[in-house]
């Protein structure tokens, strides 16, 4: 099993959040062919 971890819990050190490879595959394929620069936006802190 593989995928992408994208967040962790701020209240529980044993909890993380992830998407499976199947869930991110289409976006990963699109990203692999992307060549245009994009703005990352401003940092938003909680």
Order of alpha helices (4+ residues) and beta strands (2+ residues): beta-beta-alpha
